[in-house]
Amino acid sequence: MADAVSLAEKTAVVTGASSGIGAATVRKLREAGVHVVGGARRVERIEADLALELDTRDEQSCVSFVERAVAEIGGFDILFNNAGLALGRYPFWESNEEDEATVLHTNVDGVFRMTRLCLPHIRDGGHIMFTGSVAGRQAYPNGASYVASKFAVRGFVYALREDLLGRPIRITTVDPGLTETEFSLVRYRGDEDAAREVYEGVDPVTPDEIADCVLFALTRPPHVNVDEIVVKALAQSSGARIVRRED
C-alpha cells in the first residue's frame, strides 16, 4: 500500500469553516501540520490559524478574504470549497425566489467565485476540494434549488478538471449523504424539532468521518487524483431512501 503523503507545512484555505464538515476539516488539517486560513460569516467560531470573515455570496467579501489570505500564507496548497446551505423542504411551486437565490448564490456562485479568485495562487502540486452532495447525483423530492445547485457543482468540477488537465493541480469532490451537522437546522430555519427528526432512527455520518475522506484524497501520491468520494450512512441508499429504526 502506498504511504500517505505528508501535509506538514502545507497551506490551506477552507470555506464554511465555522461548523460541521468545515470545522472538522480545519481541525484535522491543523493536526496534520497544515497552516489553515478559515473563512465563514461566524468568524468567532473558526478555530483556524487565521480566521477571516467570509460571505461567499458577496464578491467584495471574497476578494478581501483572498487578499488577506495571500498576505498571510502566500500561495495555497489546498482550497476546500465547503460553504453551502439549503433552505426549506417543500415542492418547487411552494418555493420562493429569495430562498432560491440564497441557495444558488451560496452553493454555485460562491464556489465559482472562490475558485476563480484562488486559482492564480494555488501552487503546483496543489489540490482543490469541493463538498458536493448525494443530492448532486440523484434528485430527491422537495429540494429543487438545493438539488439543482449540487448538480451544478458536480458539472463545474467535471469541466474544471478538463480545463486543468495537464497542470499539476488535483481536484476532488466529496459527496456526503446524511451527515449530522447544522445543515438541517439552517434548512429548517432554527426549528430544532424538525432538524432532529432528520436524524431520528438512523446513525448518520459525522463531520469527522467526512473530514477523514478529505484528508485521504489529499494524502494520495502526487500522480493519483481521487475524482469523487461518495459517503453515505449504511442505512441510506439515496437522498430519498433511508431505512430508520423504530426506537
Buried (B, 14 or more C-beta within 10 A) or exposed (E): EEEEBEBEEBBBBBBBBBBBBBBBBBBBBBEBEBBBBBBBBEBEEBEBBBBBBBBBBBEEBBEBBBEBBBEEBEBBBBBBBBBBBBBBBBEEEEBEEEBBBBBBBBBBBBBBBBBEBBBEBBBEEBBBBBBBBBBBBBBBEBBBBBBBBBBBBBEBBEEBBEEBEEEEBBBBBBBBBBBBBBBBBBBBEEEEEBBEEBBEEBEBBBBEBBBBBBBBBBBBEEEEBBEBBBBBBEBBBBBBEBEEEEE
